[in-house]
Amino acid sequence: MTPVGSGAEMSGAAVGDGNGQARLTVLAGPTAVGKGTVAAHIRRHNPEIWISVSATTRKPRPGEKHGVHYLFVDDAEFDRMIEQGELLEWAVVHKAARYGTPRRPVLDKLAEGRPALLEIDLQGARQVRETMPDALFVFLAPPSWDELVRRLIGRGTETAEEQARRLETAREELAAEKEFDVTIVNASVREAANRLVELIRSPSVSGKS
């Protein structure tokens, strides 16, 4: 794992394979750390980077739009996507809804030579590492545990029971930081997004030793 801001010279896997194949970047981290907010910032300011839209069986939150924030599907459709092999990865998140990444759009964008970003949970990131080990895996971390709790409670989108369940999961997710190639601390959305864009654009990055 390479901490952000270390100043170390970056070396490792290339962005492309020399045949137009771009590199996949996977962003994961604990609940409420701001993965979606960082991805949204990149979507607005760096449209050349393609960001995958995940499918989910959970209900939309206020302001969320189908096809923009998520592909909102029912359980039957999600089951069909699994059975047809249409998902690159999928998992039950926070012991509740299912989330998954449609496979074909990711492969198509990479084949076009366009950098692709997946903003997914820890379980999904582990599945992608099994099938696409050359991807760059970035862990988005909170400045502190107290700040993570403040963000989760402050956004007011979950019930108290859901908040407790998510915080329980978050402790497990934080312990997985060492599995990732690079860590970005999300103290500022703009700075975290800019750092992630630098990594995506970089011809090489430091991976595990």
C-alpha positions in Angstrom: 0.0 0.0 0.0 1.3 3.5 -0.9 0.0 6.3 1.3 -0.9 9.5 -0.5 1.5 12.4 -0.1 4.5 10.2 0.5 6.4 12.0 -2.3 7.8 8.6 -3.4 8.5 8.1 -7.1 5.7 6.1 -8.6 6.4 2.9 -10.5 4.5 -0.2 -11.4 1.6 -1.2 -13.7 1.1 0.9 -16.8 -2.1 2.7 -17.8 -2.4 0.7 -21.0 -1.1 -2.5 -22.4 0.2 -0.9 -25.6 -2.8 -2.1 -27.6 -5.3 0.6 -26.7 -6.4 -1.2 -23.5 -6.8 1.3 -20.7 -6.3 0.6 -17.0 -9.2 0.0 -14.6 -9.1 1.9 -11.3 -11.2 0.5 -8.4 -12.2 2.9 -5.6 -13.4 1.4 -2.3 -13.6 2.3 1.3 -15.9 2.3 4.4 -19.5 3.5 4.3 -20.0 7.3 4.5 -16.3 8.0 3.7 -17.5 9.9 0.6 -16.8 7.5 -2.3 -19.9 8.6 -4.2 -19.1 12.3 -3.6 -15.6 12.0 -4.8 -16.8 10.1 -7.9 -19.4 12.7 -8.6 -16.8 15.4 -8.4 -14.7 13.5 -11.0 -17.7 13.0 -13.2 -18.4 16.8 -13.3 -14.8 18.0 -13.7 -13.2 15.1 -15.6 -15.6 13.7 -18.1 -12.8 11.9 -20.0 -12.8 9.4 -17.1 -15.7 7.0 -17.5 -17.3 6.0 -14.2 -19.3 2.8 -14.0 -23.0 3.0 -12.7 -23.7 0.1 -10.3 -26.9 -1.8 -10.2 -28.6 -2.1 -6.8 -31.7 -3.5 -5.3 -32.0 -0.7 -2.7 -34.5 2.0 -3.0 -33.4 5.4 -4.4 -32.5 8.1 -1.8 -33.9 11.6 -2.3 -32.3 13.2 -5.4 -30.9 10.0 -6.8 -31.7 9.2 -10.5 -31.9 5.9 -12.2 -29.1 5.5 -14.7 -27.1 8.4 -13.2 -26.4 7.5 -9.6 -27.4 3.8 -9.8 -29.4 1.3 -11.9 -32.2 0.6 -9.5 -33.6 -2.9 -10.2 -35.8 -5.3 -8.3 -34.6 -8.7 -6.9 -35.9 -10.6 -10.0 -33.9 -8.5 -12.4 -30.8 -8.7 -10.2 -31.1 -12.5 -10.1 -31.4 -12.5 -13.9 -28.2 -10.4 -14.2 -26.3 -12.9 -12.0 -27.6 -15.9 -13.9 -26.7 -14.4 -17.3 -23.2 -13.6 -16.1 -23.8 -9.9 -16.7 -22.1 -8.7 -13.5 -18.4 -8.2 -13.1 -18.9 -8.3 -9.3 -21.8 -8.3 -6.9 -22.3 -8.5 -3.2 -24.9 -8.0 -0.4 -23.8 -4.8 1.3 -24.5 -3.9 4.9 -26.5 -7.1 5.3 -29.3 -5.5 3.2 -29.4 -4.6 -0.5 -27.4 -6.1 -3.3 -25.0 -4.1 -5.5 -23.2 -5.1 -8.6 -21.2 -3.8 -11.6 -22.5 -4.5 -15.1 -19.6 -6.2 -16.9 -20.1 -5.2 -20.6 -19.8 -1.4 -20.2 -16.6 -1.7 -18.3 -14.9 -4.0 -20.8 -16.2 -1.9 -23.7 -14.7 1.4 -22.3 -11.4 -0.3 -21.5 -11.2 -1.7 -25.0 -11.8 1.8 -26.4 -8.8 3.0 -24.4 -10.8 5.1 -22.0 -9.8 5.1 -18.3 -12.5 3.5 -16.3 -13.3 4.0 -12.6 -15.3 1.6 -10.4 -16.7 3.0 -7.1 -17.7 -0.1 -5.2 -17.6 -1.8 -1.8 -14.9 -3.9 -0.3 -16.5 -7.2 -1.2 -16.8 -6.1 -4.8 -13.2 -4.9 -4.9 -12.0 -8.3 -3.8 -13.9 -10.0 -6.5 -12.5 -7.6 -9.2 -9.0 -8.3 -7.9 -9.5 -12.0 -8.6 -10.6 -11.4 -12.2 -8.7 -8.2 -13.1 -5.5 -8.2 -10.9 -3.8 -5.5 -13.1 -6.3 -2.9 -12.0 -5.3 -0.1 -9.6 -7.0 -0.5 -6.2 -7.4 2.7 -4.3 -8.7 2.9 -0.7 -10.5 6.0 0.4 -10.1 6.6 4.1 -11.7 9.0 6.5 -9.5 11.5 8.5 -10.6 9.7 11.7 -13.2 7.3 13.0 -15.0 10.1 14.7 -15.3 12.0 11.4 -16.7 8.9 9.7 -19.4 8.6 12.4 -20.2 12.3 12.0 -20.6 12.0 8.3 -22.8 8.9 8.5 -25.1 10.4 11.1 -25.1 13.9 9.6 -26.3 12.8 6.1 -29.5 11.6 7.7 -30.3 9.0 5.0 -30.5 5.9 7.2 -32.5 4.9 10.3 -30.7 4.4 13.6 -30.7 0.7 13.0 -29.2 1.1 9.5 -26.5 3.5 10.9 -25.5 0.9 13.6 -25.3 -1.8 10.9 -23.2 0.3 8.6 -20.8 1.4 11.4 -20.3 -2.3 12.3 -19.4 -3.0 8.7 -17.2 0.1 8.5 -14.9 -1.2 11.2 -14.3 -4.4 9.1 -13.8 -2.3 6.0 -11.2 -0.1 7.6 -9.2 -3.1 8.6 -8.9 -4.0 4.9 -6.9 -0.9 3.9 -3.7 -2.9 3.7 -5.2 -4.9 0.8 -5.1 -1.9 -1.5 -2.3 -0.4 -3.6 -2.8 3.3 -2.6 -4.7 5.1 0.2 -6.2 8.5 -0.2 -7.5 10.3 2.9 -10.7 12.1 2.2 -10.2 15.3 4.2 -11.3 17.4 1.2 -13.5 16.1 -1.6 -11.8 18.3 -4.2 -8.3 17.3 -3.1 -9.2 13.6 -2.8 -10.8 13.7 -6.3 -7.8 15.6 -7.8 -5.4 13.0 -6.3 -7.4 10.2 -7.7 -7.4 11.7 -11.1 -3.6 12.1 -10.9 -3.4 8.4 -10.2 -5.7 7.4 -13.0 -3.8 9.5 -15.5 -0.3 8.5 -14.2 1.6 6.1 -16.5 2.5 4.0 -13.4 1.8 3.7 -9.7 3.4 1.9 -6.8 1.7 -1.3 -5.9 2.4 -3.8 -3.1 6.0 -4.9 -2.5 
